Amino acid sequence: MEFAVIRDVFINNLLPVLLCASTGFVLGRTVRPDIKAASNMAFHIFSPCLVFVSLKSVRISGSEFGKLALFTFNDPEPADADSAYCLPVKIERAGYSATGNKIWESAL
């Protein structure tokens, strides 16, 4: 590998992460910030901002959006703590494969 490629990867990918981590470490040792306030701010402000920016930049067709809305708002079972398990189970129960193709018809 060329040195220029390694340098570019370091500068563009690793250096920002290391700078953020070291800044947080130094501020945590010197300033002693209120962790609960920082956690609440990250949860209530930065997470919705991240979701908004992510949703703004994604391209989704109408049928895909309809499927997402169907599985989000038409949930006969309440969500539990294992939410990573819920969506694949709901998709499987509706008869869709991982690619979104109908794999069986409902008997209802």
N, C-alpha and C positions, 0 to 999 in steps of 0.2 A: 504494500500500500504506500502511496505517496504521502509525504509529510503534510502536504497542503490539505489532503482529504482528512487526515487525522486532526489537523488544526481546526478545520472548519467544523467538524463534528464536535470537537471540544468546545469551541467558542459558541456555536449555535445551540447545542443541546445540553452539555454538561455544566458549562460555566453559569448559566442562569439559575439552575437548580442549586449549585453549590453556593452561589451568592445569596439566594433566598434563605437557604438553610443556615448559613453562617450569620447572616443578619438577624434572623430569628434567635439564634443561640446567643449572640452578643446582647441583643435587647432583653432577652429573658434573664440573663445574668446581671445586667446593669440596672435596667429600669424596673424590673419586677412587675410586669403588667398584670392586670386582672384577667385571669384565664377565662373565667365565666363570661365576662363581657366580650372578650375576643371570640369566644366560641359562639355566643349568641349572634354577634355581628356576622361571622362567617356563615352561620346557618340561615339567618333571616335576610341578609343583604347580598352576600357574594354568591350563594348557591342559586337564588333566582336569577341573578345576572348571568351566571354561567349557563343556566338552562335557556334563558332568552337568547343569548348569543348563539348557542348551539342550534336552537330551533330556527333562528333566523337564517342560518347558513345551510340548512339541510333542504334537499329537494325531495318532496314526497308527493306521490300521485294521489288522486282523489280516492281511489279504491283502497290504497294502503292506509290513508287517513281514516277512511270509514271502518276498516278492520280494527285499527287502534282504538277508535272511539267505541266500537261495539264491545271490545274486550275490556275497556276501561269502565264504561258506564253501565254495562249490562252484566253485572256480576251477581249471580244468584247466591254465592257464598261470600261471607265477609272475609276481608283480607286478614291474614294472620301475620305473625312475625316472620314467617318464611316466605317473604314476598318474591324472592328470586325463583321460588318453586311454583308460585301461583300462576303466572302468565303462561309458561309452557303447558301446564295442566289445562288451563282454560282453552288454549289454542288446540290442544289435542282433543279435548272433549267436543270442540266445535267441528272437528274433522278436518283440520288443515295440517299440512306438513310444514316443515321448517321454512320452505320456500313460499308458503302461502297458497299452495295449490290444494284444492279440495281432494281429500283422499277417501272419504266415504260420505254418504248422505245420511242425514239424521232420519231416524224412524218416526219422529214426531210429526 
